[in-house]
Amino acid sequence: MSDHGNAAGHGQWGPPYLLYLGTAADDLAIKTARGLAYWRPDWCVGQHRHPSCQFTLGLPELGFAEAKAAGADTMVVGNANAGGVMSPETVTDVVAALDAGLNVVAGLHQKLRDNPDIVAAARRNGRTLFDAREPVGQIPVGNGRKRAGRRLLTVGTDCSVGKMYTTLALERSMRKRGIKADFRATGQTGIFVAGGGIPIDSVIADFISGAAELISPAREDGGWDLIEGQGSLFHPSYAGVSLGLLHGSQPDALVYCHEPKRSCMRGLPGFPQPDIKTCLDANLAAARLTNPAVKAVGVALNTSKLTEREALVMCREISGRLELPCLDPVSMGVEAIVDNLLACCAN
Amino acid sequence: MSDHGNAAGHGQWGPPYLLYLGTAADDLAIKTARGLAYWRPDWCVGQHRHPSCQFTLGLPELGFAEAKAAGADTMVVGNANAGGVMSPETVTDVVAALDAGLNVVAGLHQKLRDNPDIVAAARRNGRTLFDAREPVGQIPVGNGRKRAGRRLLTVGTDCSVGKMYTTLALERSMRKRGIKADFRATGQTGIFVAGGGIPIDSVIADFISGAAELISPAREDGGWDLIEGQGSLFHPSYAGVSLGLLHGSQPDALVYCHEPKRSCMRGLPGFPQPDIKTCLDANLAAARLTNPAVKAVGVALNTSKLTEREALVMCREISGRLELPCLDPVSMGVEAIVDNLLACCAN
């Protein structure tokens, strides 16, 4: 568990978690909660839904006081609607959770601590509020100096192509093999999963690479930091974030993430997806600035919109073309990528 | 004068200026003050230095009360160290300036109004504080959509290689020729000089390209926006800012700025300067994402550490190698670059 960045809140908030689903109307809206339930099942004591909510994570259905009695420390407001705005129901529920003695953390654009009712409830109950998307202070300017330890960063063609999932799957696989490996979070869901991290897209622009250096500090135990990538060098809205993260991470290894069925860059009709090789080469070229020894070690393909046969054919084609293992982490696992990582970065 | 960003403060502060040099230990540290003294000499009544400061702008040396008596309205804290932190001496001097009746503006990361002593002094004297690096609210996410108007962006090998100077020199030259051209400020000095702009390195990381789109909005009058570049794609601390600015600016033309005598990237011993052609090509490649028609139109060389003969030889060599006009804007002017810009971007 990291002691960095917004984990400033850590110690004041943390697992065990109650996952708040609210009135979530579609699967995407519970992405954060689903990520937690999937990757950290031992930390999740239950879920709380409105009667209208059609979705479930299959966890015990708990009221706020019940959750507290069951050992929950913190409620995670894991549902996000368009714009990241809090509904009146959510505000009422957050206040009730605070009154029941839970801390509350959220990753919405609208901040918990910008709501006076929520702030008052936290104060009267001595509870902690934590906004995972809050801009973070006290981050140094990146210095680019080589630091001890080994690092892998996930990069990709676009936003939302599976970078967090892939990074966590690599962590799970490496830990099963007895390798020290720690997921380093750079986004809201990842921060709840890791219990710490820095929302890299929310720092002041001058400090992006400095934040990345802080997320993954020097480590001397021979283990790996597996850093959650963000955005894409070819996304006109967010490429600056991706480049600063790439420089600050100083990755020894890159894993490239791609969703083959997407026609344009996320949110930007008219901007086609770049070619995989072009984009991977651009990432390698930029990464060499702070780590000339960087290598690509695998491709993680999101094949959820392909048939099983199509997926296999495409993985084989990309693997041959890039001379890297290529697989879908969900349906095929990441063992071949870990094998290649260990072979490439043996020393 | 732009109506964007931090020019909000204008009207409560402004010229005539007292330029504060403090304990500046190297020439680069007084960049802001030097820029103002050069581009707006009529606005600068004097300078104030610590006894330890070895540098001067050649302006009258004034105490705070003397400056006030000489007509100064506002003291500009123009010295910046790495990270933009205020020294205790600076805090003491800012308080004394406020007590003498001056307003104070600064472009440090550490905000004037985060210091209780400074805030108290401003209040008791009824003076205005203005932080030019304040993160700016209400910036949209960049959308990459083509907008009307023609744009030139200065880029470069490193930070502090003359991008602002070059951009302002281009503005001056183009205006003399009767061409509509407006300097668009992205940094603290530029904002003081232009009376408006957005400090691009101080916006939240997700909004860098959005801020660049806002700095240079659609224009229909056939004129040029000349956008002040920042940082370098090859600077491990700040490249994310440079990339977001490049994407959001959608430049039709790039002017490349370079200081040939620098051995390493600013503030980072051990990081050599990239080759000019490599760096220019990387900028062109990245710029094509939002403007496939982008062209390099010239190279601006800072030859202040060369003899006149060395400067001429080097300009000729670079000009031949890159097939672009190459000159020192200070000693040779920028006419050849403007000629080439107009030839390249006639339509």
Interface residues (C-beta under 8 A of the other chain):
Chain A: P135 P140 V141 G142 N143 G144 R145 I200 D201 S202 V203 I204 A205 D206 I208 S209 G210 L233 F234 P236 S237 Y238 A239 G240 V241 S242 L243 G244 L245 H247 G248 L268 G270 F271 A282 A285 A286 L289 T290
Chain B: A82 G83 H109 P135 V141 G142 N143 G144 R145 I200 D201 S202 V203 I204 A205 D206 I208 S209 G210 L233 F234 P236 S237 Y238 A239 G240 V241 S242 L243 G244 L245 H247 G248 L268 G270 F271 A282 A285 A286 L289 T290
